[in-house]
Amino acid sequence: MDPQGDVTAAHPSRDTRLRTAPPGVLPYYLVVEATAVVLPFAVPSAAPTAREWLFFAILLGSAAAQTELSAKAERMRRFLSRNPHVSVTSVWFFAATLSMPAVLASVLAVLLYAHLWLRTAEGVPGSRLYRATCSVATNVVTIFAAHSVAGAFGGGAAGTVAAGLTFLLVNTLLVMIGFKLHEPARPIFSFAGSAAENLLDAATMCLGAAAAALLVVRPWLVPLLVPPLVLLHRGELGRRLELRTRDAKTGLLAIAEWRARAEAELGRAARTGAGCGILMIDLDHFKRVNDTHGHLAGDDVLRAVAEAVRGEVRIYDSVGRFGGEEFVVLLPGIGQGHSVAVAERIRDAVAELAVEVTGGARTVTGLSVSIGVAVHPAAGAAVDEVLGAADKAVYEAKNSGRNRVCVSP
C-alpha cells in the first residue's frame, strides 16, 4: 500500500501541512524515517555483484517506463483516494527484495519514489513532500524486513511466500498507523483497504516474485511485465471511478454523475429540437418499511426498486438515486406521452414486487411509488428547471393519494 492516499480528496478544505497535523504524526514520521536511515548501516550486507547491478538497472528502467506510461492514471488515483491505496510499484520493490541486497533494493525504492513524486504530485490537492518521504521510508523498512525473512528461509518457494507475506503485513501495518494518527476518529481497520484492494496487493507480490524469477533465467524478459502493469493500474483507476460514480447501496448512478449526463442530454436536445423526459420517483411509505422490518430490510427494498426501475427503461437511459427513497430517470429523445408510458410501467413493476428481505423468511409486498414527469423543453431548459417541475409533479401525486403518475403542467 501507499501511505500517500490523499485525505483531502473527500475534504478539499482540510489542511495537510505537517505543522498542523495531529499530535503523534511528526514523532511517528521521524521514527520511521530514522529507522530507514539506520537500517542500511546496521544490517550487514554484501557488496552488490555485477549481476546484481544488472538486475538493478533492469528493474529501474522497467519501473521508470511503467511510471511514465501510468503517470496520468496515478495522478487521478491519488486525487480520488481517501485511504492509502495500492501502488503497483510494489512489484519492482518486491522483485528487488528477492534478487539483490536490501541496501541496493532500498536505493531502487528511493529513486523510484523520487521519479513517482516528480511525475504525479503536481495538481493533486494535499500532496506533500513529507508524505512522499515517509512513503520511501516505509518501503525501505518493509524491504529490509522482507529481505531478512527471505534470508532466514534460505530462498526457495517457502522463502518467497514468507517474504511476500512479511512485505504485505509490515507495509500495511506501518501505513495504517500513519493514517490513524492523521485521522484519530476513524477506526484503524478502516485503513486496511477493501478485499479487492488487498487482492490487488497480493497480486503485486505474485508479479514481483515472477519478475525476480525472470531476472535469474531470462532478465531481458522482465520489461515485458510493464504493459500488463500499466493495464492493471488503469483497471484499478476504472474501478475507483466506478465507485465514485455509482451509489454504493443500489448500484444506480450517483446524483452528481446523473446530473452530468442530464446536462449533456438536455444540451443535445436543445441543439436538435428533440424532447427529453425526466422522471422523479418517490417510494411511498418507506419509513413504514424501516420501522416494521428494520433498516437492512429497507436496503433490500431500495435495491429491488432500483432493479425494477432499470428493468423498465432502455439500456441508454440513465437511472440515478436522488437521495433517500427517491430516484430519477433521464429519458433522452422522447416526449411527454412516451415518458408517461415509461412511468406507468415502472409504477406497475414496483407494485408487483415481493422482496425477500435479510434476516429470515420475510417478504415485503404492497410497495408503491409516486412519479412526477417533466419534459424538456416544455418544463424548462436547464436540468434544475426540469427536475424542479418533476419534483412538483411528485408532490401532486402524493397529495392526490400516492401510487400514481402526475405530469408537470
Beta strands, then each sheet from edge to edge (+ up, - down):
strand 1: 276-283
strand 2: 318-323
strand 3: 326-332
strand 4: 355-356
strand 5: 363-364
strand 6: 369-376
strand 7: 405-407
sheet 1: 2+ 3- 1+ 6- 7-
sheet 2: 4+ 5-
end
